[in-house]
Amino acid sequence: VQLQASGGGSVQAGGSLRLSCAVSGSSSGPDAIGWFRQAPGNERERVSCINNRNGRTYHSDSVKGRFTISRDNAKNMLYLQMNSLKPEDTALYYCAWGNIRGQGTQVTVSS
């Protein structure tokens, strides 16, 4: 399985970005797939996850109400819509499925 994230960039506070994760190599795996982030000096944080079987979603308290995770199974794509971005959202974001972690995409939010 390969995961390839894209869509990061630099935005001002209050702006929006949409991250994409292309999933290739396998159609079977753990039920949950999601987005994580890590900023320098900080621990990895689970941001948002979605259950592939029932579509239920999880968002961390720090992003709840601002970020939305979604998927397009036909295209094997995972998305993270990020609105009302804050400087504290600055981090390397990556998608992960089970023990597989894709390369990240940098999100930088300036005040």
Buried (B, 14 or more C-beta within 10 A) or exposed (E): BEBBBEBBEEBEEEBEBBBBBBBEEEEEBEEBBBBBBBBEEEEBBBBBBBBBEEEEBBBBEEBEEBBBBBBEEEEBEBBBBBBEBBEEBBBBBBBBBEEBBBEBBEBBBEE
